[in-house]
Amino acid sequence: MNATIKTLVDTAIKGIQEKKGKGIKVVDLSHMDESICQAFIVCEGNSPTQVDAIADSVEDTMRIDLKEKPAHVVGKENSYWIAMDYVDVIVHVFLPEARDFYNLENLWMDAPIEEIPDLD
């Protein structure tokens, strides 16, 4: 993962951790020929309110720190699964049951996955 992508990933993680997002995993897709982006970030919140707050925090942190805005954001209507597309990095914020159901991390098992420790 190059330095620009790493900066995007680290900044998104900062936004997630600001609202106590849990179970953060970074899936490095930079060496995958058919991937739609360079990295996925997957995390979860305990309630729709927290999922929404995490997504808002990521958006604010990316805008303030890096002057980046998402190309697309989907899922804000119900805050069950919010996906934020920053072109090279896609941030997924799930409720635990949605994360278990879709199991995104296992779709990319060939890619390196970094687990980020939860902040307590």
Secondary structure, 3 states (H helix, E strand, C coil): CCHHHHHHHHHHHHHHHHCCCEEEEEEECCCCCCCCCCEEEEEECCCHHHHHHHHHHHHHHHHHHHCCCCCEEECCCCCCEEEEECCCEEEEEECHHHHHHHCHHHHCCCCCEEEECCCC
